[in-house]
């Protein structure tokens, strides 16, 4: 077992521990998600505190003894994305991204593509501008990488090609249900053909390209509800940052 490693990581979250320590969740490029302890980081004299705030991209030295938790030693900031905490809506969006990245990754199981997607999304949010298409792109790409790509071109029940009319979406089925099969699929909900077309476009094109396309205002409530509920169904738990954003919305 390695006693010391150096990682590049995105800080996902932190939680207070003891009188002066914190548990830090890191999403790394090569080691997947790592939970580590930052000793004394809550002391006013700590030099690490500013490097270990959520949404910070860092270079960190981690060490541990036999069977013990990782301890954060030296740490330096690669990119701080300070603009993310200047606006509550943007902070909520960044928290949503890091919460999903946390929930869709396992401890010390390599997930380099999810790491890259999450870092690129945080970087895109930090640039400012319209956050909605960035978040939809993140959600759809994350579902692909996690193995939950929704089926959008054929009915999940009869496999018939979807026709150009309003359809239905099934969380349990993992995709679109045609009007002829909707009576057999409990819990399926309507989805407009326009929303479905945007889902398809975002699903098949690259992250950076689709972030520039935008998303019609009149489709946003429907699209956000469908994708958000699908993610919640997969995780079998509420997404806390999504609930919070609804409360302040």
Secondary structure in CASP SS format (residue, H / E / C, confidence):
PFRMAT SS
TARGET T0000
AUTHOR 0000-0000-0000
METHOD secondary structure of the structure
MODEL  1
X C 1.00
X C 1.00
X C 1.00
X E 1.00
X E 1.00
X E 1.00
X E 1.00
X E 1.00
X E 1.00
X E 1.00
X E 1.00
X E 1.00
X E 1.00
X E 1.00
X E 1.00
X E 1.00
X E 1.00
X C 1.00
X C 1.00
X C 1.00
X E 1.00
X E 1.00
X E 1.00
X E 1.00
X E 1.00
X E 1.00
X E 1.00
X E 1.00
X C 1.00
X C 1.00
X C 1.00
X C 1.00
X E 1.00
X E 1.00
X E 1.00
X E 1.00
X E 1.00
X E 1.00
X C 1.00
X C 1.00
X C 1.00
X C 1.00
X C 1.00
X C 1.00
X C 1.00
X C 1.00
X C 1.00
X C 1.00
X H 1.00
X H 1.00
X H 1.00
X C 1.00
X C 1.00
X C 1.00
X C 1.00
X C 1.00
X E 1.00
X E 1.00
X E 1.00
X E 1.00
X E 1.00
X E 1.00
X E 1.00
X C 1.00
X C 1.00
X C 1.00
X C 1.00
X C 1.00
X C 1.00
X E 1.00
X E 1.00
X E 1.00
X E 1.00
X E 1.00
X E 1.00
X E 1.00
X E 1.00
X E 1.00
X E 1.00
X C 1.00
X C 1.00
X H 1.00
X H 1.00
X H 1.00
X H 1.00
X C 1.00
X C 1.00
X H 1.00
X H 1.00
X H 1.00
X H 1.00
X H 1.00
X H 1.00
X H 1.00
X H 1.00
X H 1.00
X H 1.00
X H 1.00
X H 1.00
X H 1.00
X H 1.00
X H 1.00
X H 1.00
X C 1.00
X C 1.00
X C 1.00
X E 1.00
X C 1.00
X C 1.00
X C 1.00
X C 1.00
X H 1.00
X H 1.00
X H 1.00
X H 1.00
X H 1.00
X H 1.00
X H 1.00
X H 1.00
X H 1.00
X H 1.00
X H 1.00
X H 1.00
X H 1.00
X H 1.00
X H 1.00
X C 1.00
X C 1.00
X C 1.00
X C 1.00
X C 1.00
X H 1.00
X H 1.00
X H 1.00
X H 1.00
X H 1.00
X H 1.00
X H 1.00
X H 1.00
X H 1.00
X H 1.00
X H 1.00
X H 1.00
X H 1.00
X H 1.00
X H 1.00
X C 1.00
X C 1.00
X C 1.00
X C 1.00
X E 1.00
X C 1.00
X C 1.00
X E 1.00
X C 1.00
X C 1.00
X C 1.00
X C 1.00
X C 1.00
X C 1.00
X E 1.00
X C 1.00
X C 1.00
X C 1.00
X C 1.00
X C 1.00
X E 1.00
X E 1.00
X E 1.00
X E 1.00
X C 1.00
X C 1.00
X C 1.00
X C 1.00
X E 1.00
X E 1.00
X E 1.00
X C 1.00
X C 1.00
X C 1.00
X C 1.00
X H 1.00
X H 1.00
X H 1.00
X C 1.00
X C 1.00
X C 1.00
X C 1.00
X E 1.00
X E 1.00
X E 1.00
X C 1.00
X H 1.00
X H 1.00
X H 1.00
X H 1.00
X H 1.00
X H 1.00
X H 1.00
X H 1.00
X H 1.00
X H 1.00
X H 1.00
X H 1.00
X C 1.00
X C 1.00
X H 1.00
X H 1.00
X H 1.00
X H 1.00
X H 1.00
X C 1.00
X C 1.00
X C 1.00
X C 1.00
X C 1.00
X H 1.00
X H 1.00
X H 1.00
X H 1.00
X H 1.00
X H 1.00
X H 1.00
X H 1.00
X H 1.00
X H 1.00
X H 1.00
X H 1.00
X H 1.00
X H 1.00
X H 1.00
X H 1.00
X H 1.00
X H 1.00
X H 1.00
X C 1.00
X C 1.00
X C 1.00
X C 1.00
X H 1.00
X H 1.00
X H 1.00
X H 1.00
X H 1.00
X H 1.00
X H 1.00
X H 1.00
X H 1.00
X C 1.00
END
